[in-house]
Amino acid sequence: MPTSTLRSQLDKDGFVVLRSILSAPQLEALRAAAQRTAALAASGGWPHVRTVGKQFPPWAWAPGVGIWGVQHLMHPSLPDAPAFTASYFGDEILGVAKELLGGPDGGCGGCGDDQLVMELYNLLVRPSDGRDYELRWHRDDVPATATADEETRRLREPAWHAQWNLALRDGDESLIVVPGSHARARTGAERAAGPFEPAMPGQLAVRLDAGDVVFYDNNILHRGRYDGARERLSLHGSVGHVAGGKLRARNVLQHAVGSWVDKCDFSMLGEKQRARAEGMRARLVKLGSESGDVGYSLPD
């Protein structure tokens, strides 16, 4: 898909889907790593998780609490971090991200490796307690209490990020969006709707099969729906543009990546990817040093 088409679709709809971006060996290796990681976290062997019943950070796991996500896939203590690190810094994802960040609204007129900032990489899974779980309608960095004018001002600012869900299993329909809502304030009907409204006007469930990826503006009106009976393994990541500065800081640093990012191991990467990774990490560390205490974007 040409760059202009990718960016124009993101600008118009707030999301764009690409099919089958991974080779069969890549998909098989990542799926196996994700299965091991999900099992490790569900058993209590990995503390950095998203817990059922709590939508936003911070999260704290306890015995008997179900999980719906695994945090910090590039953490040096995670056994399968090398596989996830290679996928995060690979051309399959970052090539698309650079196209999306380089569009007219991205503000950089062509985005290169030296403008990318390392951000987040997590795993979204079927709730480990086997029960259905839903996230409420939200924008990632605009509170539900915002007035229409406040929403409009925030949504007019450049996004300075690319965020994605990459499915490792067929039939992922967990992400539900309202196309075009990233570019406008909520309508009266959207403001009046309940937090878990099952039939928001214009909503769309984004279907992904294994190897498909959706990139989306994190301030599109969206929610998540987790089927406790259906296996889910989806890589959930984001990458920033250096111009985002403190505008992106809270979205990223609220997840406590600063406590371990300097210890990431990039030795498994090829020369090109390793140089890219080192530069992206350095820009994240710089962002953290300049931003101080950023707090949390949204309350539960």
C-alpha positions in Angstrom: 0.0 0.0 0.0 1.6 3.4 -1.0 2.7 5.7 1.8 0.1 8.4 0.9 -2.7 5.8 1.0 -1.6 4.5 4.4 -1.4 7.9 6.0 -4.6 9.2 4.3 -6.5 6.3 5.6 -5.2 6.8 9.2 -6.1 10.5 8.9 -9.6 9.7 7.7 -10.6 6.8 9.8 -8.2 6.8 12.8 -6.9 3.3 12.0 -5.5 1.3 9.2 -5.2 -2.5 8.8 -2.5 -4.4 7.0 -2.8 -8.1 6.3 -0.2 -10.9 6.8 2.9 -8.7 7.5 4.8 -11.7 9.0 6.4 -14.7 7.4 5.2 -18.1 8.5 8.5 -18.7 10.5 8.2 -15.3 12.2 4.6 -15.9 13.1 5.3 -19.4 14.5 8.2 -18.2 16.6 6.4 -15.2 18.1 3.3 -17.2 18.8 5.3 -19.8 20.7 7.1 -17.0 22.7 3.7 -15.4 23.5 2.2 -18.7 24.6 5.1 -19.3 27.0 5.0 -15.7 28.3 1.2 -15.8 28.9 1.5 -19.0 30.8 4.4 -17.6 32.9 2.4 -14.5 33.8 -0.9 -16.4 34.5 1.0 -18.6 36.9 2.4 -15.7 38.9 5.9 -16.1 37.4 6.0 -12.6 35.9 4.7 -9.7 38.0 4.2 -7.1 35.2 0.7 -7.8 34.2 -2.7 -6.1 33.5 -5.3 -7.5 35.9 -8.9 -8.2 35.3 -11.1 -5.5 36.8 -8.6 -2.7 36.3 -8.4 -0.9 33.0 -5.5 1.6 33.5 -2.1 1.5 35.3 -0.9 0.9 37.8 -1.7 -2.8 38.1 -0.7 -5.2 40.9 -1.1 -9.0 40.6 -2.2 -11.2 43.5 -2.9 -15.0 43.6 -6.4 -15.7 42.2 -6.6 -12.5 40.1 -7.0 -13.0 36.4 -4.9 -11.2 33.9 -5.7 -9.7 30.5 -2.3 -8.5 29.5 1.4 -8.9 30.0 3.7 -5.9 30.3 7.3 -5.1 29.4 8.0 -7.7 26.7 11.5 -6.3 26.2 12.4 -6.4 29.9 15.8 -8.2 30.2 14.5 -10.6 32.9 11.7 -12.0 30.7 12.9 -15.3 29.1 11.5 -14.6 25.7 12.5 -10.9 25.6 15.0 -11.6 22.7 12.2 -12.7 20.3 9.9 -9.8 21.2 12.8 -7.3 21.0 13.7 -8.4 17.5 10.1 -8.1 16.4 9.7 -4.6 17.9 12.7 -3.2 16.1 12.2 -5.0 12.9 11.3 -3.4 9.5 7.9 -5.2 9.4 6.5 -2.9 12.1 8.8 0.1 12.1 8.7 0.5 8.3 5.0 1.0 8.6 5.4 3.2 11.6 7.8 5.5 9.8 5.3 5.9 6.9 2.5 6.8 9.3 4.7 9.2 11.3 6.0 10.8 8.1 2.6 12.0 6.8 1.6 15.6 6.5 -0.1 15.6 9.9 2.9 13.9 11.5 4.8 17.1 10.9 8.2 15.6 10.0 7.9 15.3 6.2 9.5 11.9 6.1 10.4 10.0 9.3 13.7 8.3 9.7 15.3 6.0 12.3 16.9 9.0 14.0 13.5 10.5 14.8 12.0 7.4 16.4 11.5 6.9 20.2 11.3 3.6 21.9 8.0 3.3 23.7 5.9 0.3 24.8 5.5 -3.4 23.9 3.0 -5.6 25.7 0.9 -8.7 25.1 -2.9 -8.8 25.2 -4.4 -12.2 26.2 -7.6 -14.0 26.9 -8.6 -13.4 30.5 -6.8 -16.1 32.5 -9.7 -16.6 34.9 -11.8 -17.7 31.9 -14.4 -14.9 32.3 -15.4 -12.3 29.8 -13.9 -8.9 30.4 -14.6 -5.5 28.8 -12.9 -2.2 28.8 -15.0 1.0 28.8 -15.1 3.5 26.0 -12.2 5.8 26.1 -9.5 7.8 24.5 -6.0 7.0 25.8 -5.0 10.5 26.7 -8.2 12.6 26.8 -10.3 12.1 30.0 -14.0 11.4 29.7 -14.7 14.5 31.7 -13.2 16.8 29.0 -15.6 19.3 27.5 -16.2 19.4 23.8 -13.8 22.4 23.5 -11.1 20.6 25.5 -11.5 17.5 23.4 -11.2 19.5 20.2 -8.1 21.3 21.3 -6.4 18.1 22.3 -7.4 16.2 19.2 -6.0 19.0 16.9 -2.5 18.4 18.3 -0.3 16.1 16.3 -0.4 12.5 17.6 3.4 11.9 17.4 3.0 8.2 17.8 2.1 5.0 16.0 0.3 2.4 18.0 -0.6 -1.1 16.9 -2.1 -4.5 17.7 -0.5 -7.4 15.9 -2.6 -10.6 16.1 -0.8 -14.0 16.6 -4.1 -15.9 16.6 -7.0 -15.9 14.1 -10.3 -14.2 14.9 -9.2 -11.4 17.1 -12.1 -8.9 17.3 -11.4 -7.4 20.6 -10.7 -3.8 19.4 -13.9 -1.8 18.8 -13.5 1.7 17.4 -15.7 4.5 16.1 -14.1 5.4 12.8 -13.3 9.1 12.4 -13.8 9.9 16.1 -10.0 10.7 16.5 -10.6 13.9 14.7 -13.6 15.3 16.5 -15.2 15.8 19.9 -17.8 13.3 21.0 -21.3 13.6 19.8 -24.2 14.1 22.2 -25.1 10.4 21.8 -21.5 9.3 22.6 -21.4 11.5 25.7 -24.7 10.2 26.9 -23.8 6.5 26.3 -22.9 4.2 29.1 -19.2 3.4 29.7 -19.7 -0.1 28.3 -22.3 0.7 25.6 -22.5 -2.4 23.4 -24.0 -0.6 20.3 -22.3 2.8 20.0 -23.5 4.5 16.8 -21.0 3.8 14.0 -18.9 1.4 16.0 -16.7 -1.2 14.2 -15.1 -4.4 15.6 -11.7 -4.7 13.9 -11.1 -8.3 12.9 -7.6 -9.5 12.7 -6.3 -13.0 11.8 -2.8 -14.3 12.7 -0.2 -12.0 11.2 -2.5 -9.0 10.6 -1.9 -5.7 12.3 -4.0 -2.6 13.0 -2.3 0.7 13.6 -4.6 3.3 15.3 -4.6 6.7 16.8 -4.8 6.1 20.5 -7.2 9.0 20.9 -9.8 7.4 18.7 -12.9 6.5 20.7 -12.4 2.8 21.4 -12.9 0.0 23.8 -11.8 -3.6 24.3 -13.9 -6.7 24.5 -12.2 -9.9 25.8 -13.9 -13.3 25.3 -13.0 -15.6 28.2 -13.6 -18.6 26.0 -11.5 -17.6 23.0 -7.8 -17.7 22.9 -6.1 -14.3 22.3 -2.5 -13.5 21.7 -1.9 -10.0 20.3 1.2 -7.9 20.5 0.3 -4.4 21.6 3.0 -1.8 20.9 3.7 1.9 20.3 6.6 4.0 18.9 7.0 7.7 19.2 8.4 10.6 17.2 11.1 12.7 18.9 9.0 15.8 18.3 6.3 14.5 20.7 8.4 15.4 23.7 6.4 15.8 26.9 3.1 15.3 25.0 4.0 11.6 24.7 5.8 11.3 28.0 2.8 10.6 30.3 1.4 7.9 27.9 4.7 6.1 28.0 6.4 6.7 31.3 3.3 5.9 33.4 4.0 2.3 32.5 7.3 2.4 34.5 9.6 1.5 31.6 12.2 3.8 32.9 13.1 1.4 35.7 14.6 -1.2 33.3 15.0 0.2 29.8 18.7 0.9 30.3 19.3 -2.8 30.8 17.7 -4.0 27.6 19.8 -6.5 25.6 20.1 -5.7 21.9 22.9 -8.1 21.2 20.6 -10.5 19.2 19.9 -7.8 16.6 21.6 -7.2 13.3 23.9 -4.2 12.9 21.2 -2.0 11.4 18.5 -2.9 13.9 20.9 -2.6 16.8 21.9 0.9 15.9 18.2 1.8 15.5 17.4 0.3 18.9 20.2 2.0 20.7 19.2 5.4 19.3 15.5 4.9 20.1 16.4 3.9 23.7 18.6 6.9 24.1 15.8 9.2 23.0 13.4 7.5 25.5 15.9 7.9 28.3 16.3 11.6 27.4 12.6 12.0 27.4 12.4 10.5 30.9 15.2 12.7 32.3 13.4 15.8 31.0 9.9 14.9 32.1 10.0 14.3 35.8 6.9 12.8 37.5 4.3 12.4 34.8 1.5 10.8 36.8 -1.2 8.8 35.0 -3.3 9.6 31.9 -6.6 8.3 33.1 -8.2 7.1 36.4 -9.9 3.8 36.8 
